[in-house]
Amino acid sequence: MPQTRHRIRRPCRTSAYIGLTALALGVTATASAGISGRGHSAAGPVAATAESALAPCRITGTMGVQMSEGLPTPPGYSRSTGEVRALNLMIDFPDAKGEGTALDRLAEFFPQTSDWFRTSSYGRLSYRAEAPIRNWLRMPMPFAAYGIERGSPYDPGYRQLVEHMAKAADPEVDFSRYDLINILVTPNAGPSALDTVLSVTFSGNGEAPMADGVPLANTSFVFSRQDDGSGSYRETGYRVLPHENGHVFGLPDLYTPDGGGTVGHWDIMSEDWGANNDLLGWHKWKLGWLDGNQISCASKPGISDHVLSPLAVEGGTKLAFVPVSESTGYAVEVRTRAGNDEAVCKPGVLVYKVDSDVDTGRGPVTVSDSAGSSGGCTRRPNVHAELSDAPFRPGETFTDEKSGISVSVVGELRNGSFQVRVTRP
């Protein structure tokens, strides 16, 4: 599979709870507000983290920007902390009958997806996957009749499909009980993911079709299989779902029409094929997985020192942020080969620019490469090689000549933390 993939996701996929034993899906005692409660809770850190020192670093979104990187994430998306209940429906069609059993399809994504979110969130998100319908849910029309393409949010084909799905499931499903929906389509419906990636998410959409009195506003569709032929599908194929659910929580696509060259493999919202990877620290703050006391805001002129612990390790200061304007700034974090990051070949300090005025899929985040045009340090399939050695090491400095801001890596401590020095005029 080529590294450059032209994939533009639209921001806008008997009753039984599956997995008490075989699938081991996560459960906590926290009650879910359900889809009907989405309007009352925004994803990510809300106004509770209001320390004045962090205010300059909470760059805000701009009206009209699709899935802005600004803080906080607006209401309408699924909440991203506590217990989140995910409804999973496995669907097929008269002309594309389900391959294997519906539970086989479910097992391609769980418990891996629940585990991925638990690890990435430091346990702050308990992803409870439920499948009240254990068999394939047959749609009334052939797949081709829906005219499924990756169109605008809930275009006629998708709207009709969702309405048919809701009607078929309604006798056994109370949609108001769930925070998000995953539609796991039989892989033989539509083209291979190697040819065309149809997987898509409609999120934060107040004009979505209704069921049980609530809009189906945060729904991810997964088509085909992300199988690149490398033999790693059993370990890596599930990762399309955490990516799609990232949109449900309000995160934008970080790849662009030219591929993953702006962020590489440093965030699953950039590259979700191949080896496992995590989210950027900025996204973890945005989702409420990092507290305000784990953010170091370098907003004052002069020199400031910051000790950052590895992003994969729970606790400690995780992110230094250097605001440049009301909508842009530089994020600084430590990435190591641990947790969800299995492809890191050069541990160190990752520096990237965040711009909340840029739409999803247009490059809202840009990673700074400490070793430009080096070719990178990995040859893992579907890992953007050039940016694989982007982190800065002790003695190296990132400089933005236009703003006069520099970030120097002073040293690496014995516990794996790094000391960085920010200089700004």
C-alpha positions in Angstrom: 0.0 0.0 0.0 1.5 3.4 -1.0 2.2 5.7 1.9 0.3 8.6 0.2 -3.4 7.8 0.3 -6.0 10.3 -0.9 -8.5 9.7 1.9 -10.7 12.6 3.0 -13.0 11.5 5.8 -16.0 13.7 6.3 -16.1 15.3 9.7 -18.3 16.1 9.2 -19.2 5.0 11.5 -32.0 -12.2 21.6 -30.5 -8.8 23.2 -27.1 -9.3 24.7 -24.1 -7.3 25.8 -21.2 -9.0 24.0 -17.9 -9.6 25.6 -18.3 -10.4 29.3 -15.9 -13.3 28.7 -14.6 -13.9 25.2 -14.3 -10.3 24.1 -13.6 -8.8 27.5 -15.0 -5.3 26.7 -14.5 -2.6 29.3 -17.2 -1.8 31.8 -17.4 0.7 34.6 -20.1 1.7 37.0 -20.5 5.2 35.7 -23.8 5.8 34.1 -23.9 7.1 30.5 -25.9 10.1 29.4 -26.6 8.5 26.1 -27.0 10.2 22.7 -29.7 12.4 24.1 -27.3 13.9 26.6 -24.7 14.9 24.0 -25.8 18.5 23.9 -25.1 18.9 27.6 -21.5 17.8 27.6 -18.6 18.8 25.3 -15.8 16.4 24.6 -12.5 17.4 26.2 -11.7 19.7 29.1 -14.5 22.0 29.9 -14.5 25.3 31.8 -13.4 23.5 35.0 -9.7 23.8 34.1 -9.7 27.6 34.3 -6.4 28.4 35.8 -5.5 31.8 34.5 -1.9 30.7 33.7 -3.3 28.3 31.1 -5.6 30.8 29.4 -3.1 32.1 26.8 -2.5 28.5 25.7 -6.1 27.6 25.1 -6.2 28.6 21.5 -9.8 28.9 20.5 -11.7 27.8 17.4 -13.1 30.1 14.7 -16.7 30.0 13.5 -16.9 28.1 10.3 -13.8 26.0 10.7 -14.6 22.3 10.4 -13.6 20.3 13.5 -11.2 22.9 14.8 -8.2 22.1 17.0 -9.3 24.9 19.3 -10.2 24.5 23.0 -12.7 23.5 24.2 -14.4 21.2 21.8 -17.9 22.5 21.2 -21.0 20.6 22.3 -22.6 18.0 20.1 -19.8 15.4 20.0 -19.7 12.4 22.2 -18.1 12.9 25.6 -14.6 11.4 25.9 -14.2 10.7 29.6 -15.9 8.2 31.9 -17.9 5.4 30.6 -18.9 5.7 26.9 -21.4 3.3 25.5 -20.8 2.3 21.9 -23.6 0.6 20.0 -22.2 -1.8 17.4 -24.4 -3.0 14.5 -23.1 -5.4 11.9 -25.0 -5.0 8.6 -25.1 -6.7 5.3 -27.1 -6.5 2.0 -29.1 -8.8 -0.3 -26.3 -8.6 -2.9 -23.5 -8.7 -0.3 -24.4 -11.2 2.4 -22.3 -11.2 5.5 -18.9 -13.1 5.4 -18.7 -15.4 8.4 -20.7 -14.5 11.4 -21.6 -11.0 12.6 -19.6 -11.7 15.8 -16.6 -12.6 13.8 -16.8 -9.1 12.3 -17.2 -7.6 15.8 -14.1 -9.5 17.0 -12.0 -7.7 14.3 -12.4 -4.5 16.4 -12.9 -5.6 20.0 -11.5 -5.8 22.5 -8.6 -4.1 20.7 -10.4 -0.7 20.3 -11.5 -0.6 24.0 -7.9 -1.5 25.0 -6.5 1.2 22.7 -8.7 3.9 24.3 -8.0 2.7 27.8 -4.2 2.9 27.2 -4.3 6.2 25.4 -6.6 7.9 28.0 -4.6 6.6 31.0 -7.9 4.9 32.0 -10.0 8.0 31.8 -12.1 6.7 29.0 -13.9 3.3 29.6 -15.1 2.3 26.2 -18.0 -0.1 26.6 -18.8 -1.8 23.3 -22.2 -3.4 23.1 -23.8 -5.5 20.4 -27.5 -6.1 21.3 -28.1 -7.8 17.9 -25.8 -10.8 17.5 -26.5 -11.5 13.8 -26.1 -9.7 10.6 -28.7 -6.9 10.2 -29.9 -7.2 6.6 -30.6 -4.0 4.8 -33.7 -3.9 2.5 -31.9 -2.7 -0.7 -28.8 -3.9 -2.5 -25.6 -2.2 -1.5 -25.2 -0.6 -4.9 -28.7 0.9 -4.7 -27.6 3.2 -1.9 -24.9 4.9 -4.1 -22.5 5.1 -1.2 -19.6 7.4 -1.7 -17.7 9.6 0.7 -20.0 12.5 0.3 -21.1 15.4 2.5 -22.6 14.6 6.0 -25.6 12.4 5.6 -26.0 12.8 1.9 -29.1 11.0 0.5 -27.4 7.6 0.2 -26.1 7.6 3.7 -29.3 9.1 5.1 -31.3 6.3 3.6 -28.9 3.7 4.8 -29.1 5.0 8.4 -32.8 5.2 8.3 -33.1 1.6 7.1 -30.6 0.5 9.7 -32.5 2.3 12.5 -35.8 0.8 11.4 -34.3 -2.7 11.2 -32.7 -2.5 14.6 -35.4 -0.6 16.5 -37.3 -3.6 17.8 -34.2 -4.7 19.8 -32.2 -1.4 20.3 -32.9 1.7 22.3 -30.7 4.2 20.5 -31.1 6.8 23.3 -29.0 4.6 25.6 -25.8 5.0 23.6 -23.1 7.7 23.2 -22.0 6.7 19.7 -22.7 4.1 17.0 -20.4 1.9 15.0 -21.8 0.4 11.8 -19.5 -2.5 10.9 -20.4 -3.3 7.3 -19.7 -6.7 5.8 -16.3 -6.4 4.1 -17.6 -7.8 0.7 -19.8 -4.7 0.2 -18.0 -2.2 -1.9 -14.4 -2.0 -3.0 -11.3 -3.1 -1.1 -9.8 -0.5 1.2 -6.7 -0.9 -0.9 -8.6 0.7 -3.8 -11.0 3.1 -2.1 -11.4 3.9 1.6 -15.1 4.3 2.2 -14.9 4.3 6.0 -16.4 7.6 7.3 -17.8 9.3 10.4 -20.7 11.7 10.7 -20.2 13.6 14.0 -21.6 16.5 15.8 -24.4 16.6 13.3 -27.7 18.0 14.6 -29.5 17.3 11.4 -28.9 13.6 11.5 -31.7 11.0 11.2 -33.6 10.4 14.4 -34.3 7.2 16.3 -35.9 6.8 19.7 -36.2 10.5 20.0 -32.5 11.3 19.5 -30.4 12.3 16.5 -27.9 9.7 15.3 -25.4 12.4 15.4 -22.1 10.5 16.1 -22.0 7.5 13.8 -18.9 5.8 12.4 -19.1 3.4 9.3 -16.3 0.9 8.7 -16.2 -0.8 5.3 -13.9 -3.5 3.9 -10.7 -4.3 5.8 -7.5 -2.3 6.2 -5.4 -5.3 5.1 -2.1 -4.2 3.4 -1.0 -7.8 2.7 1.8 -7.6 5.3 0.3 -10.3 7.5 -0.4 -7.8 10.3 -4.1 -7.4 9.9 -5.1 -9.3 13.0 -2.9 -7.0 15.1 -3.5 -3.7 13.3 -6.7 -3.9 11.2 -8.9 -2.6 14.0 -7.2 0.8 14.1 -9.5 2.3 11.5 -12.2 2.3 14.3 -10.3 4.4 16.9 -9.5 6.8 14.1 -13.1 7.1 13.1 -14.2 7.4 16.7 -11.7 10.2 17.1 -14.0 12.2 14.9 -17.0 11.3 17.2 -15.0 12.9 20.0 -14.3 16.0 17.9 -10.8 15.4 16.5 -10.0 16.4 12.9 -8.2 14.5 10.2 -4.5 15.3 10.3 -3.6 13.9 6.9 -4.1 16.1 3.8 -5.0 15.4 0.2 -1.3 14.8 -0.3 -1.2 12.1 2.4 0.4 12.0 5.9 3.4 14.2 5.3 2.4 16.9 7.8 2.2 14.7 10.9 3.3 11.3 9.8 2.7 8.4 12.3 2.7 10.5 15.4 -1.1 10.5 15.7 -3.7 8.0 14.7 -5.8 10.8 13.2 -3.0 11.1 10.6 -2.1 7.5 9.8 -4.3 4.6 11.0 -2.8 1.9 8.8 0.1 -0.4 9.9 1.9 -0.2 13.3 0.1 1.0 16.4 0.4 4.7 17.3 -1.0 7.1 19.8 -2.6 10.6 19.9 -0.7 13.8 20.2 -0.5 15.4 23.6 -2.6 18.3 22.3 -5.4 15.9 21.5 -5.2 14.3 24.9 -5.6 17.6 26.5 -8.5 18.5 24.2 -10.2 15.2 25.1 -9.8 15.7 28.9 -7.2 12.9 29.3 -4.6 15.4 30.6 -5.3 17.8 33.5 -4.4 21.5 33.5 -1.5 20.8 36.0 0.1 18.5 33.3 0.3 21.4 30.9 3.1 23.9 31.0 2.1 27.2 29.3 5.1 29.2 28.0 3.3 32.4 27.2 5.6 35.0 28.9 8.6 36.6 27.1 12.0 35.4 28.1 13.4 31.9 28.9 11.5 29.2 30.7 12.5 25.6 31.5 10.2 22.6 31.4 10.6 19.0 32.4 8.4 16.7 30.4 7.8 13.1 31.1 7.1 10.6 28.3 3.6 10.9 26.9 3.0 7.1 27.2 3.6 7.1 31.0 0.8 8.1 33.3 1.4 11.2 35.5 3.8 14.2 35.3 3.9 17.2 33.0 3.1 16.0 29.5 2.9 19.1 27.3 4.5 22.4 27.0 2.7 24.9 24.8 4.0 28.0 23.3 1.2 30.3 22.0 2.0 32.4 19.0 -1.4 33.9 18.4 -5.0 33.4 19.5 -5.3 30.5 17.0 -1.7 29.1 16.7 1.1 27.8 18.9 3.8 25.2 19.3 3.2 22.0 21.3 6.2 20.2 22.8 6.0 16.6 24.2 8.2 13.5 24.7 7.5 10.4 22.6 9.0 7.0 23.3 8.4 3.5 22.2 5.8 2.6 24.9 2.0 2.4 25.4 0.3 2.7 22.0 3.5 3.9 20.3 5.1 0.8 18.9 6.9 2.2 15.9 9.0 5.0 17.5 12.5 4.5 16.2 13.9 7.8 17.6 12.6 8.7 21.1 12.8 12.3 21.9 11.1 15.7 22.0 8.4 16.2 19.4 7.6 19.8 18.4 4.5 20.6 16.3 2.5 23.6 15.3 -1.3 23.6 16.0 -3.5 26.0 14.0 -7.2 26.1 15.1 -8.1 28.2 12.0 -7.4 25.3 9.6 -10.1 22.8 8.6 -9.9 19.1 9.2 -8.0 17.4 6.4 -6.2 20.6 5.5 -3.2 20.4 7.8 -4.3 21.8 11.3 -1.1 20.3 12.8 2.4 20.3 11.3 5.3 18.3 12.9 8.7 19.9 12.8 11.4 17.5 11.5 14.7 17.7 13.4 16.3 15.7 10.5 14.8 17.1 7.3 15.3 15.0 4.1 17.0 12.2 6.1 14.7 9.5 4.9 13.8 8.7 8.5 14.7 5.8 10.7 12.1 3.2 9.9 11.0 1.0 7.1 7.8 -0.3 8.7 5.0 -0.6 6.2 2.5 2.3 6.2 4.6 4.4 8.6 5.6 7.7 7.1 9.3 7.3 7.0 10.5 10.9 6.6 9.0 12.1 9.9 9.9 9.0 11.9 13.1 10.6 13.1 11.4 14.0 13.7 12.0 14.2 17.5 14.7 16.5 18.8 17.5 15.1 21.0 19.7 16.8 23.7 21.7 19.5 22.1 19.3 20.1 19.3 17.1 23.2 18.9 13.9 24.0 17.0 13.6 27.7 15.9 10.8 29.6 14.3 12.6 32.5 12.8 9.4 34.5 12.0 8.2 34.5 15.6 11.6 34.4 17.3 10.6 31.4 19.3 13.0 28.5 20.0 12.8 25.2 21.8 16.0 23.6 22.9 16.4 20.1 24.3 18.7 20.6 27.3 19.0 17.0 28.4 17.5 13.7 29.1 17.0 12.6 32.8 17.5 9.2 34.2 13.8 8.6 34.6 13.2 9.2 30.9 12.0 12.8 31.2 13.5 15.5 29.1 14.4 19.1 30.0 13.5 21.6 27.4 14.1 25.4 27.3 11.7 27.7 25.6 13.0 31.2 24.5 10.6 33.8 23.2 10.9 37.5 22.6 
